[in-house]
Amino acid sequence: MRLIVVTLFMLMIVVVLAVLASCVKIVPQAHAFIVERLGGYLATWSVGLHFKIPFIDRVAKRVTLKEQVVDFPPQPVITKDNVTMQIDTVVYFQITDPKLYAYGVENPIMAIENLTATTLRNIIGDLELDETLTSRETINTKMRATLDVATDPWGIKVNRVELKNIIPPAAIQDAMEKQMKAERERREAILRAEGEKKSTVLVAEGNKESAILDAEAEKQAAILRAEAKKEATIREAEGQAEAILKIQQANADGLRMLKEAAPDKSVIQLKSLEAFAKAADGKATKIIIPSEIQGIAGLAKAVTEIAVEGE
């Protein structure tokens, strides 16, 4: 009997410890717990250690506060010009109010998906095919703004929306591929023509540069030739001037030496006769004799002989 009592007591202790342990809750980082008491909302537990009353309080919902990503399957949409295409979207959202998220809507993810599809149809319905294909950023911005306002009562903030794929009908895809091919060929032809044009320009520039260099070389050569000729002429003139100067200097030196020697009258007359003898040695037939030397004895005979020899 005593053993049974001890066993029951030990079981009671284990049960009490288990109940007490279940009343201790630890909320991890970036999470929140929604706690209810007797079926009604009691509190939102944030990060840390918390205690609840057993059998009365319970954790109704565990909510993650991290940014979440939902990739929705392609949705059929119709453009303004009646083209049906498939568009799939990616929504990035974050729970900002755990209480509204827990009690605001039954299935938040499904609600966001339906709201995304409806918003996408409304936006694409106002755009034509070409605008749809080239206005991704505009569509993303409009969808994010619309979804953010619509999900705010659910405690959800939509950070951004991305159009993952835009899939037009097969016929339109073929036409687009042909157009892109034609555009590539056009660009290739333009690039090829521009390359040939640049090549021609480069050749012309090269010829022009070569002609300029040849002209410059000829010009420099002509300048050098003219400079050389000028230098030769200057040197020749300087040589002649120097020769004349030396002759004049020699004559001056001779006169100075003659003056310094102080010759008498007979010597001067003799030198005069030598000068006339040299003059008569040429082809001249007449010689004018100065009066100063007419009185020299025998002068007439000497002059006559010189004149005869000259004939």
C-alpha positions in Angstrom: 0.0 0.0 0.0 2.8 2.3 0.9 4.5 1.6 -2.5 1.4 2.5 -4.4 1.1 5.8 -2.5 4.8 6.6 -3.3 4.2 5.8 -6.9 1.2 8.0 -7.2 3.0 10.8 -5.5 5.9 10.5 -7.9 3.5 10.5 -10.8 1.8 13.7 -9.5 5.2 15.4 -9.2 6.1 14.4 -12.8 2.7 15.7 -14.0 3.1 19.0 -12.1 6.6 19.5 -13.5 5.4 18.8 -17.0 2.6 21.3 -16.6 4.9 23.9 -15.2 7.4 23.3 -18.1 4.6 23.8 -20.6 3.8 27.1 -19.1 7.3 28.5 -19.8 7.7 29.8 -23.3 10.7 31.4 -25.0 10.0 33.5 -28.1 13.0 33.5 -30.6 14.3 36.5 -32.5 12.2 37.8 -35.4 9.1 36.0 -34.1 5.9 36.8 -32.1 3.4 34.7 -30.3 -0.3 35.4 -30.2 -1.6 34.3 -26.7 -5.3 33.7 -26.0 -7.0 33.2 -22.6 -10.2 31.1 -22.6 -10.5 31.6 -26.4 -10.0 35.4 -26.4 -7.0 37.5 -27.4 -4.8 38.1 -24.4 -1.4 39.5 -25.6 1.4 39.4 -28.2 4.6 38.1 -26.9 7.8 39.4 -28.3 11.3 38.1 -28.0 12.2 36.7 -24.6 11.0 34.4 -21.7 7.2 34.3 -20.9 4.9 32.4 -18.6 1.2 31.4 -19.1 -1.4 30.0 -16.9 -1.9 26.3 -17.5 -5.2 25.1 -19.1 -6.4 28.8 -19.3 -3.8 30.5 -21.6 -2.6 29.1 -24.9 -0.4 30.1 -27.8 -2.9 30.5 -30.6 -0.4 31.5 -33.4 3.3 31.7 -34.0 4.1 34.5 -36.4 7.4 35.2 -38.2 8.4 38.8 -38.6 11.0 38.2 -41.4 10.5 39.3 -44.9 8.8 36.5 -46.8 8.7 35.7 -50.6 5.7 34.2 -52.4 6.0 33.1 -56.0 2.5 32.9 -57.5 1.8 30.7 -60.6 1.1 32.4 -64.0 -2.2 34.3 -64.2 -4.0 34.8 -67.6 -4.5 38.5 -68.3 -5.9 40.4 -71.3 -4.3 43.6 -72.6 -6.1 46.6 -74.0 -5.7 45.4 -77.5 -7.2 42.0 -76.7 -4.0 39.9 -76.4 -4.1 37.2 -73.8 -0.9 36.4 -72.0 0.4 34.6 -69.0 2.1 36.6 -66.2 3.6 35.2 -63.0 4.5 37.5 -60.1 6.7 37.4 -57.0 5.6 39.3 -53.9 7.9 40.3 -51.1 6.0 41.1 -47.9 6.5 41.4 -44.1 4.2 41.1 -41.1 4.1 44.3 -39.2 1.2 43.6 -36.8 0.9 40.0 -35.6 -2.5 40.5 -34.0 -4.0 41.8 -37.3 -2.3 39.1 -39.2 -3.8 36.4 -36.9 -7.3 37.8 -36.8 -7.6 40.0 -40.0 -8.0 37.3 -42.7 -8.5 33.6 -42.7 -5.8 32.7 -45.2 -3.4 35.6 -45.7 -1.3 34.0 -48.5 -4.3 33.0 -50.5 -5.8 36.5 -50.0 -2.6 38.1 -51.3 -2.6 35.8 -54.3 -6.2 36.6 -55.3 -5.6 40.3 -54.7 -2.4 40.2 -56.8 -4.2 38.5 -59.7 -7.1 41.0 -59.6 -4.7 44.0 -59.4 -2.6 42.6 -62.3 -5.7 42.2 -64.5 -6.8 45.8 -63.8 -3.4 47.3 -64.6 -2.7 45.2 -67.7 -6.2 45.9 -69.0 -5.3 49.5 -69.4 -2.1 48.8 -71.4 -1.4 47.5 -74.9 0.9 44.7 -75.6 3.9 46.8 -76.4 3.4 48.9 -73.3 3.1 45.7 -71.2 6.4 44.4 -72.5 8.3 47.6 -71.9 6.7 48.9 -68.7 7.7 46.3 -66.1 8.9 48.9 -63.6 5.7 50.9 -63.9 3.5 47.8 -63.4 5.6 46.7 -60.4 5.3 50.1 -58.8 1.5 50.3 -59.3 1.0 46.8 -58.0 3.1 47.3 -54.9 1.2 50.5 -54.0 -2.2 48.9 -54.5 -1.3 45.7 -52.6 0.3 47.6 -49.7 -2.9 49.6 -49.2 -5.1 46.5 -49.5 -3.1 44.4 -47.1 -2.5 47.0 -44.4 -5.7 46.0 -42.4 -4.2 42.4 -42.3 -1.0 43.6 -40.6 1.0 43.0 -43.8 3.3 45.4 -45.6 4.1 44.7 -49.2 7.7 45.8 -49.8 7.9 45.1 -53.6 6.3 43.2 -56.4 8.2 41.8 -59.4 6.8 40.5 -62.7 8.8 37.3 -63.1 7.8 36.3 -66.6 5.5 37.7 -69.3 4.5 35.0 -71.7 2.6 36.2 -74.8 0.8 33.9 -77.3 3.0 31.6 -79.5 2.0 33.6 -82.7 3.1 36.8 -81.1 6.3 35.2 -79.8 7.2 34.1 -83.4 6.5 37.6 -84.7 8.6 39.2 -82.0 11.5 36.8 -82.7 11.3 37.7 -86.4 11.3 41.4 -85.6 14.2 40.9 -83.2 16.1 39.0 -86.0 15.4 41.7 -88.5 16.5 44.3 -86.0 19.8 42.4 -85.3 20.4 42.1 -89.1 19.7 45.9 -89.5 22.1 46.7 -86.7 24.7 44.4 -88.2 24.4 46.1 -91.6 24.7 49.5 -90.0 27.8 48.4 -88.0 29.3 46.9 -91.2 28.6 50.1 -93.2 30.1 52.3 -90.4 33.2 50.0 -90.3 33.7 50.4 -94.1 33.1 54.2 -93.8 35.7 54.4 -91.0 38.1 52.3 -93.0 37.7 54.6 -96.0 38.2 57.7 -93.8 41.3 56.2 -92.3 42.8 55.5 -95.7 42.0 59.0 -96.9 43.4 60.4 -93.7 46.6 58.3 -94.2 47.0 59.5 -97.8 46.4 63.1 -96.7 48.9 62.8 -93.9 51.5 61.2 -96.3 51.0 64.0 -98.8 51.4 66.6 -96.1 54.6 64.9 -94.9 56.0 64.8 -98.4 55.2 68.5 -98.9 56.7 69.4 -95.6 59.8 67.3 -96.5 60.1 69.1 -99.9 59.6 72.4 -98.2 62.4 71.7 -95.7 64.7 70.5 -98.5 64.0 73.7 -100.5 64.7 75.8 -97.4 67.9 74.0 -96.7 69.0 74.4 -100.4 68.3 78.1 -100.3 70.1 78.4 -97.0 73.1 76.6 -98.4 73.1 78.8 -101.5 72.8 81.9 -99.4 75.6 80.8 -97.2 77.8 80.1 -100.2 77.1 83.5 -101.7 77.8 85.2 -98.4 81.1 83.4 -98.0 82.1 84.2 -101.6 81.3 87.9 -101.1 83.1 87.8 -97.8 86.1 86.2 -99.6 86.1 88.9 -102.4 85.7 91.6 -99.8 88.6 90.2 -97.8 90.8 90.0 -101.0 90.0 93.6 -101.9 90.7 94.6 -98.4 94.0 92.8 -98.4 95.0 94.5 -101.7 94.1 97.9 -100.4 96.0 97.1 -97.2 99.0 96.1 -99.3 98.8 99.3 -101.4 98.5 101.3 -98.2 101.5 99.5 -96.7 103.5 100.1 -99.8 102.7 103.8 -99.8 103.5 104.0 -96.1 106.8 102.3 -96.6 107.6 104.5 -99.6 106.8 107.6 -97.5 108.9 106.4 -94.6 111.8 105.7 -97.0 111.7 109.4 -98.2 113.0 108.8 -101.8 114.6 111.6 -103.7 113.3 113.1 -106.9 115.3 110.9 -109.3 114.0 107.7 -107.7 110.4 109.0 -108.0 111.0 109.8 -111.7 112.5 106.3 -112.2 109.5 104.7 -110.6 107.2 106.8 -112.9 109.1 105.5 -115.9 108.6 101.9 -114.7 104.9 102.5 -114.4 104.7 104.0 -117.8 106.6 101.1 -119.2 104.1 98.7 -117.8 101.2 100.8 -119.2 102.8 100.8 -122.6 103.2 97.1 -122.5 99.4 96.8 -123.2 97.6 97.4 -126.5 97.3 101.2 -126.0 98.6 103.2 -128.9 98.6 106.6 -127.1 100.2 107.5 -123.8 99.8 110.8 -122.0 103.0 111.8 -120.3 102.8 114.1 -117.2 104.6 117.4 -117.4 106.6 116.6 -114.4 108.7 114.0 -116.2 109.0 115.6 -119.6 112.3 117.1 -118.8 114.1 113.9 -118.2 117.0 113.3 -120.6 116.3 110.7 -123.2 112.6 110.2 -122.1 111.2 110.9 -125.6 113.4 108.2 -127.2 112.4 105.6 -124.6 108.7 106.4 -124.9 108.9 106.2 -128.7 110.6 102.8 -128.6 107.9 101.5 -126.2 105.1 102.7 -128.5 106.7 101.1 -131.5 107.0 97.8 -129.7 103.4 98.0 -128.6 102.3 98.2 -132.3 
